[in-house]
Each structure stands twice: as C-alpha cells, then as structure tokens.
C-alpha cells in the first residue's frame, strides 16, 4: 500500500452495493444515499455545538441592558462609561469578525470557533469578578473578540458541513440559538435583578455554555471543504463519509468540491494575489458580496436591535409605568422572537430563501408603520403641561417632556387614569432622575400620596398599541429577516473567498448594529418616537426593493454551483434561478455520479416525516 494506485477506490470497494451509472438518466436509489443514524447524529451534534456560539452572541445582546442597570448603580458610572462599556463589545466584535475571515481561511473553521469559545470563557469570568470599571471594560472587550469570531465562523462551518437540501435549515439553527440566548438573558436578568451584585451572575453565567462548547467541540471534525482546499483529500473524504453515511454520496460530493478547487487554481493566475482585490475584480463574486453586505446592512437598518436593546425602554415610553412589568413584557417579546425563528426553520427548505426574505421584510416594514402610527396616536393625545416650575423644561406636552434628557412629568392622577395639573420638571442630575423642584420632590418614580412622578413615561390610554406593533414586528422579522442574511451569506461565496467575504459582511452587520443602537435615543429626541420608527419603515422599504432586484434563490443548489447565480448583471427584474435537481452528465461508462440535490432531500436526513 505504498502508492496511490495501491489504494482501492471507495466506490470500487462498494461495487456490489452501488448501482451502475451508465448514462445521464441513471440515478442511485434513495436507499443508496440514505445516511446512517450515526451520520445524522454527528450532523446534529456539530450543528448544535457550533450554534452555542450563536447562543452566546444572543445572550450578550440580551443581558447587557439589564446588567448595566445594576452595574451603573454599583460602580457609579456616568453616561460616558455606560456607553463605553456597552459599545466596546459591539465595536470589538466588528473588528474581529473581519480578522476572523482570514483566520478561518488560514487555520480552519474549527480552530476559530474553539478560540472564540475559550475567549468567551475568559471574558465572562473576568466580568464576573471585576472590581473596577476598567477591569469590566477589559472583560467586555474580550467578550467582543469571542462574539466577532463566532458570528463570522459558525454559519460557514454549518453550511460547509451540511447537505444542500437541509443546509438552510441547519444554518437557521444558529439563529434560533441567538434568539434563544436573548430569551435566556431576559429570564436571567429578571431572576437576578433583586439579588445583591446580581449583575455578576448575569455576566458570569455565560462561561458555562462557552465551556460546554469548548469541551464538546474538540471531538467535532473540520469541514470537508476546508480540508479539500488544503490538499487533505483522505481526511476530507473520511469526514464526508461520517456526515453522509454513504460512500457514493461522499465521493461524488468531494469530486464536485475538487472540481471547484481545480477551476479556482486555473483562474488564480489571472486574479490579484490579494483576496480582497481578487473579490473586487471578479464581477460575480463582487455582486455576491454586495448582496451579502446589503442583507446584513438592511437587517440592522430595519431597526431590530433598537427593539432588542431598548425593548424595555420602548415599553416604558409607551406608558407602562411599572419597571418590573416592562422587564417581563420585554421577556415576552424575546419569547416571540425565539418562537417565530422556528417558522423560518420550518419553511426555509419548502418556500426558499428569497420568498422568506421578501415577505419578512415587507411585513417588518408594515409593522414598523403600525408601531410608528401607535406612537403618533399617543403623541397626539399626550397629557398637556399646565405648569412650568423651571424655564429649563418648557415643553407643552408630556411626550416632549419625558423624551428630553433632563426633564420628567409630575401630575395629579385623575379617577379615570388621566393626568391633571401636569408640570414638566428638571431632574436633580442625569444620574439622579428625581424631581429637582416642584410638587414631586422626594417622590420615587411611582405614585405618591397626591402626585405621580414619571421621569421616562407618560400616562396613556394607548400603551397597548405600541406593544402590539412591537409584537407584530418581531413575528414578521424573526420568520425571515432574522436568519436569512446569515443563511444566504454562508452559501453565496466561492470557496476561495468564503472566509473573507463572510468576514466583510459580518463586520457590516456589527458596524450598523453599533450605529443604530447608539443613535436610537438621540433620534427619538430629535425626531420624536413616531418619526424615528417611520424612518426605520422607510429604510426597510428600501431594503425590500434592493432584495427584490438582487437576492437570488439558493434553495437546494450546491455550494459549488451557486456562483452561477451571480454571473449576469442585475436589472429591473428578479435574478435568474437555477434548477435544484440537476444531475451532471458523466463520461459514458463512468460508475461515479454527481448525486442530485433532490437525492439529498431524502427524509432520512430529517427524520421519517422530513420535519
């Protein structure tokens, strides 16, 4: 067994069991390509373990708002330090998502995911034990490194390991873990909000799933496509055999990958040596990158993270006066977001990526109009200000008063729940939102014996309307626009540019995440609450037009063929489609075949019922 000729072909060793493929019409039977139970278990295990990175991503997104309420009090933070500690993670994640692309191409997808989980353990422990704001800031930066690396590498890892027919569904699992992490964070914030130094538990508990991922992922394989690019054919074939369970399927898929790599090597001499320059010089890859970045940018410009980061604040602004009620309503919204991600998971391989993306964005835009109109109605019926104890808070209605950074509303509550004799009163300071002058001095943010102090809300009969708008928005967004940008980005790039292009698109997501989250409260002051959400509705509508003209359908198309979808320039019409069940003709007499996507649709990959 000293040379390549001495090695028996996997197909030849299975000759008695494999059907003879004498012509283009011949196909192996479904039984021939059916995966074993062990291959299904491995596929599900690697999906779940890698998607813990998504859970940590979502957990940090959800936990920071609740934890910072307690951190601010314990460490006496001013606005600058508050914003710095929150935004440091987002900014660092954007940078390391970009760095992670080159690392994933150089060292592999698995090492990058492992590094991210180890970093997350270290950052979580450091935040939990931090005694100063400087140490806490360092912990937040370390967490940002882990989130940036995992948010870029996990979708690629799952996409490259999954069969074409279930690829979209398995990549969507990662997004389900993200929304599950946000829900878990809401529940943990509620559970520890009354505990001394509860923020330490909130931030430190993330080390538990990160450690679980580190230990479990050590046993997971590298993706076969990455191994093939490194010339490790035997290793790639062994991984495919473990994941597909059938030798002919594994060999045919690996042959397609190798053909794609060989073509890339032939074209390399005509491309710049720098990968980014090569991406920009190749028209098809450049179009794919524009689509990928557009998906991530418009996902953020549709306002999702204003809802996730500020859901409790939005609910309070709608007129819900009890902070505990606002926190648990925010948790209910996280549950809606989590639940409807499974709608996307169920439909992505039935309806396809493009219909889910378009319908979800259209629904999100309409829901944002409903949300904006709800705030507009509340604004038009806002309680009037009758008294002005200070010239610094000279507003005519409650909504304008409480949106100001320095003022709150003091009123006498009428028997019907309305406001009488309202006054707009300055705070003691931005760190102390008690009334500085007037009738509500000394009152907490609740009803006193006579007057009620409302530092950040207004009495309203319409508070249910914005909450309904938020719920509709999350139903529409989670069922398509939440997962589809990640799913489509994991599919549309050629193998040689996959890491770099995913890194750029993920960095776009983080940059606009940071931009939207940092400007939301400023916009509500400058444009009113309803004006801000009307703006988001307009941006979502622009995104819908962009998606209609540029986003192709990738359902059931192998990763090696998707590049064909971007060969033609865009026009004022939907992009071209590829048939998902094409079987490539082989030379006459060849025993090997390129197994069709239709055959990968075997229900054995999903369970007996295909669900």
N, C-alpha and C positions, 0 to 999 in steps of 0.2 A: 504493500500500500504506500509506495514511495512517491508516486506522481499523480497528477490529476486524472490520467487515464485509468488508474487503478481503482478510482472511487466509483462505485456503482451509482447511477442516477437514481434520485429518489423516485422518479416516475417509473424507471425500469424495475426497481425493487417492488413496485406495486402493480406490475403489469397485469397480474392475474385479476386484480381487483378493479382496475381502471378501464373504462370504456375506450374503444379505439376511436380516434378522431380522424376520419378520412376526408372530411370536407367541411366547408364553412357552415353547412347546415347542422352538422353534428354537434351535440352538446352533452356534457356529462350529466348524469341524472342528479336530482336533488340529493339522493342518498349519498352519492359520491362526494359531494361537497359539504355534507352536513357536519357541523362542528361537534366535537365531543363535549360532554358535560364539563370536563376539566378545562377545555379551552374557553367555554363560556364563563366559568368561574374565574379564570385568570383575567379575562377581558373586563369583567365586572369589578374585580378586585383592583386592577390597576386604574380603572376609571374612578372608583370611589377614593382610593388612597391619594391619587393625584389631585382630585377635586377638594380634598381637605384644604389645599391652598386657596381655593375659592371660598371655602367656609371662613378661613382666617381673614381674607380680604373683606368679606361681608361683615364679619364680626367687628373688625376695627372700625369700619364705616359706621356701624350702628352704635358701638359702645362709647365712642368718644364724646358725643354730645351729653349723655347722661353722666359720664365720669367727670367731665370738665366742670359741671356744676358744683361738684364736691371738691375737686382739686382747687378750683378758684377760691373757695372759702377757706380750705385748709392752708393754702400757700399764699393767700392774699395777693392773687395775681391781678395786674391791671389789664386793660384791653389788649395792649401790645403783646404781652406774654401769652395771654389766652389765644390770640390769633396765631402767634408764632408756634405754639405747641401743637395746635390743631393742624395748621397748614404745612408744618415741617414734614409730616408723613406723606402728604399728597405730593409735595414738590420732590421729595426724595424718591418716591415711587415712580414718578415720571422719568427722572434721570436714569434710574436703574432698570426700568423697563427697556430703555434704549440700549443701555450697556448689556442687558441680558440677551439681546438678539445675537450679538457677536459671540458671547459666551456659549449660547446654545449651539451655534454652528461649529464652534471650535472644540468644545468639550463634551457636547451631547445634551439631550433634553433632560435625562435623568439626573446627572450631577447638578444641573442648575436648580431643579426642583428640590433636591436634597439640601443644597446650600441654602435655599430660601427657608426651608423648614428649620434648619439649625439656627439661622439668624433670627427667625421669629421667636424661637425658644429664648435665646439670649436677650432679645429686646423686651419680651414680656416680663421676664424675671427682673430685669433692671428697672422697668417702670414700677413694678410692684414694690420694690424695696427702696425706691428713690426717696431721698430725704430733702432734696432741694429741687427747685425748678430747673436748674441747669442739668442735673442728672436726668430728670424726667424728659427734658428736651432731647438729650442724647438717646434715651430709650426710644423716643418717638421717631428719631431719625433712623435708628437701627431697624425698627419695625417697617419703615418705609422701604428700606433695602429689600427686605423679605417680600413685601407685597408687590413691589415692582418686578422682581424676578419671577415670582409665581404667576402673576397676572398675565405675563407675556408667554411663559413656557408651558403652563398647564394645558391651554387649548391646543397648542401644537402637538404635545405629547399624546393627548387623547385622539386627536384627528389622525395622526400618523399610525396609531396602533389599531384603529377601528376599521371594520369592513365598510365599504362605501354605503351600503344600504342602511346601516344604523349609525353612521358617523355623526350626522346631525343630532340625533337623539342623545348620543353619548357625550358630545361636546356640551349639549344643553344641560346635562347633569351638573357640570361645573357651575353654571349659572344658578341652578337650583340650590347648590351648596352655598353660593354667595348670598342668595336671599334667605336661605336657612340660617346663615350666620348672622344676618341682620335681625332676624326674628329672635334668635337665641340671645343676642345682645340686648334687645328690648326687654326680654323677660329677666335677664340677669341684672340689668340696671334697676328694674322695679324691685327685685328681690333684695338688692344690697343698698338701695337708696337710703334706708333708715339705719344702716349699720355704721358704727364709727370707722372712719377711714375706709368706707366701702369701696371707694374708687380703686384701692389697691387690689381688691379681689376682682373687680370688673376688668382691669387691665391685665392682671397677672394670670387669670384663668385661661387666657389664650395659649399659654405654654403647654397646656395638657393636650389639645388636639395637634399642636405642632410637634410635640414629642412623639405622639402616636404615628403621625405621618413619617417622621424620621426613621423610626424603627421598622414600620411596615414597608416603606418604600425601598429599603435596602434589598429586599427579595424580588423586586419588580425588574423586568428587563428594560434595556434600552430599546428605542423604537427601531423596527427593521429598516425603515427608510434611512435613518441616520447611519446605521451600521453599514448599509449598502454604499453610502457615499464615501465611507472610509475604507472601502475595499474588503470588508469583512463579510464575504458572501455566506460562508458557512454559518457564522453567528446569526446573520440576518435570516437565513432560511430556518434555523432552529427556532428563532423567536416566532416566525410566521407559522411554523408547524404547531407550536404551543398555542398560538392565538386562533388559528383557523381549524386545526384538528384534522385536516385532510391534505395529504401530500400534493395532489394535483392542484388544489387551490393555492397552496403556499408557493409552489414552484411557478405557477402561472402569474401570480401577483408579483413575485420577485422578478420575473423576467420583464414585466412591464416597467418596474422601477429601474432595472438595469438599462433598459432601452432609453428611458428618460435621462438617466445619468450619462449614457454614451452620447446622446444628442447634445446634452449640455456641454460635454467636453469638446465636441466638434465645434460648437459655437463660441467656446471660450476665447479662442484666438482673435475673434472679431469684436470682442467686448472689452471695455476697460477692465483693468485688474481690480480696481476698487469696486466692491459690491454695490455700494450706493450709486456710483456713477454708472455701473452696468444696468442697474434698475432703471435709472432715469433715461438711459439711451435705448432701452428696449421698449418699444411702444406698447406691447401687450402687457408687460409687467408694470409699466408706468400707469396704464389705465387701471390695472388691478389695485395698485397702491392707492390711487385716487379714490376708488370705490371703498377700499378698506378704511382709509382715513376719514372719508365722508361719513361712513356708517358710525364710526366712533365719535366724531365731532357732533353730528346731529343727535346722537343718543344723549349727549350732555346738554346741548342747546335746547332740547325739548324739556329740560328742567327737572330731570329725575332726581338729581342729588340735592336740589332745593327741597324737594319733598322728603327725601330720606334724611338729610342732615337737619332740616328745620321743621319736621312734621309736627312736633310738639309745639313749636313756636307758632306755626301756621294755625294750628287748632286753637291756641290761646288767642291769637289775633282775631279768629272767627268769633270769639266771645265766650269760650269755655273758661270759666274763671278758676276752677279748682285745678292746681298743678298736677295732683295725683290722677285726676280724671283725664287730663291732657296726655300724661305719660302713657296711661293704659289704652287710650284711643290711638296713640301713635303705635303702640304694640299691635293693636288690631289691624292697623294699616300695613304693618310689616307682615302680618299673617296673610293678608290679602295678596301682597306682593309675592310671598313664598308660594301660596297655593296656586296662583294662576301661572307661575312658571311651569307647572306640570301640564297645563293646557298646551303650552308651546312644545313641551317634550312629547306629548301625545300626537301632535299634528305635524311636526316638522318633517317627518318622512311620509306623511299622507298628502298634505297640501303643498309642501315645499317651502323653501326659504323665502322666495320672493313674495308669494301671497301673504305669508305671515308678516313679513316686514312692512308691506304696503298697508295692509288692513290695520295693523297695530299702530303705525304712525298716524294714519287717518283718524283712528279712534282716539289716540292721545291728543291730537290737535283739537278735536271736537270737545274732549273732556277738559282741556285747558280753557277753552272758551266758556264752558259751563262754570268752571272754577272762577274765572275772571268775572263772569256775569254775577255770580253769587256774591263775591266781594263788592262788586259795583252796587248791587241792590242794598247790601248792608251799609255801604258808604252813603248812599242817598237817603237812608233812614237813620243815620248816625245821630246819637243824642247830642243836642246843642250845648254849647258852653255859654253859660249866663254870667259867670263871674271870672275875673282875671286878677288874682291876688298878686301876680308878678308880671311885669312887662316882658319878661324873657319867654313866656309861654302864651303868646297872644294868638290862639287858634280859635276858630269858630265852632268846630265840631269835634267830638271825641276821637274819631278815627285819625284826624290830622294830629291831634294832641299826643296820642299814645305812640304813633309811629315815630314821632320826634325822639331823638336820643336822650333828651334831658327832661322830659315832662311826663306827667301822669294825670289821670282823670279822677276827681273827687266828686261824689254825688250822693244825693239822698235817694234811696231806693223806694219807689212807689209800690203800692199794693199790687199792681198788675205787673211788676217786674221792670217797669220803665225807670228812667232817670229824671230826677228833679233837681233844680238848682245846681247844675253841673259846673264845675270850675276846673281850669287847666292849671296845674301846679308844678313848679320845678322840683326835681329830685334834690336830695342832700348832696349827692355826687353820683357819678356814673357807676361807682362800685356800691353805692347805698341808695336803693331806689325807694326810700321812704320820702314822704312829703316834707319839703323844707319849710313851707309856710302854709297858713290857712287852716281849714277845719279838719283836715285829715292828718295833721301832725301827730305822730305817735301811733298811728294805726298800721297794722300789717296789711299785706295785700289781700284783704278779705273784708267782710262786713264788720264795722264797729257797732257801738250801741246805737248810733244815729246815722253816721255816714259810711260810705263804702269807698275804699281806696283801690283804684285799678291802674297799676303802673304800666301794664302792657296789654290790656284788653278793653273792650267796650261792651256794655250791656246791649244785647241784640236779640230780637225775635227770629233772626235768620241764621243763627250759628250752625244749624243743621245743613244748610245749603253748601257751604264750602267743604264740609266733611263729606257730603255726598259727592261733590266734584272730585275731591281727592281720591275717594274710593273708586269712582269710575275711571279716573286717570290710571290708577295702579292696575286695575283689571285689564285695561287696553294695553298698557305699556309692558306689563310682565308677560303677557301672552305672545309677544313678538319682539318688540324693540329692546327688551331686556337681554335676551340670549342671542338674537340673530347677529348682531355685529360681531360677537365673539365667535360664533359658529362659522359665519361666512369668512371672516378673516383667517381662520385656521385652515381654510380649504383653498383659497384662490391664488396662492403664490406658487411659483415653481420651486422645486426643492432647493436649488442653489441660492434662492433669495428669501426663503420662507422665514428664517430667523430674523434677518434684517428688516423685512417688510412688516412682520408682526410686531417687532420692537417699535418701529416708527408709528404704526397705527395705535398701539397701546399707549405710547407716550402722548399722542394726540388726545386720547381719552383722558389721561391724567391731567394734561395741561388745561383742557377745557373744563374738567371737573373742578380744578382749582379756581379757574376764572369765574365760573358760575357760582360756586359756593362762597367766594369772597365778595362777590358783588350783589348777592341777593338782598341783604338787609339794606344796603345803600340804595338799591333800585326801588325798594318799597317806600323809602323815604322820598326819593326824588320823583318817582312816577306813580305813587300810590300802589296799594296791593293789587288792585284790579288792572292797572296799567302794566304792571310787571308781568302778570300772567297772560294778558293779551299779547304782550311782546313774545313770550315763550310760544304761544299758539301760532303766531306768525312765523317764527323760526321753524317750528315743527312742520308747518305747511310748506316752507321752502325745502325742507328735508324730504318731504313726500315727493315733490316734483323731481328732485335730484335722484331719489331712489327709483322712481318710475322709469327714468331715462337711462340709468346706468347699472342697476343691480341685476345680474343675470340669475337664472335658476341653476343651482348646483346639485339639486337632489339626485342621488343615485349615480352621479358622474364620478369616475375615479379621479384621484388627485392628479394623476399623470395626464388626464385629458382636459382638465378644467381650463388650462391656458388657452385652448381653442376658443373659449367664450369671449376672450378679450382681443382677438386678432383684428376685428373690424372696428373702425371708429364709431363713436356714439352718434346718434341722430335723434330727431324728434319722434322717436318710436321706441318700443321696448327692445331690449337687447335680444340677440338670437338665442335659441335654445339648442341643446344637444340631446339626442335620444339617449336615455339612461341604460338601455338594454342592448347596446351594440356589441357584437362579438367580432373581434378582429380576425380576418382570414389568415390562415397559416399555410405554409407551403404544403403542397399535396403530399400525403403520406405521413405528415407530422403527427406525432402522438400527443403533442402538447397543445393546449388551447389557452386562450385568454378568457378566463371564466367571467361570464357576464355579471353585471350588477344585479340583474334580475335573479340570478342564482344566489347572490349574496343576500337576497331578500328572504331566504329560507327562514320560516318561522322558528327553526331550531335555535337561531341566534337570540330570539326574544322570548322564548317560552312557547308552549304549544299553541297559544292563541295569537301569537305575534304581537302581544302588547307588552 
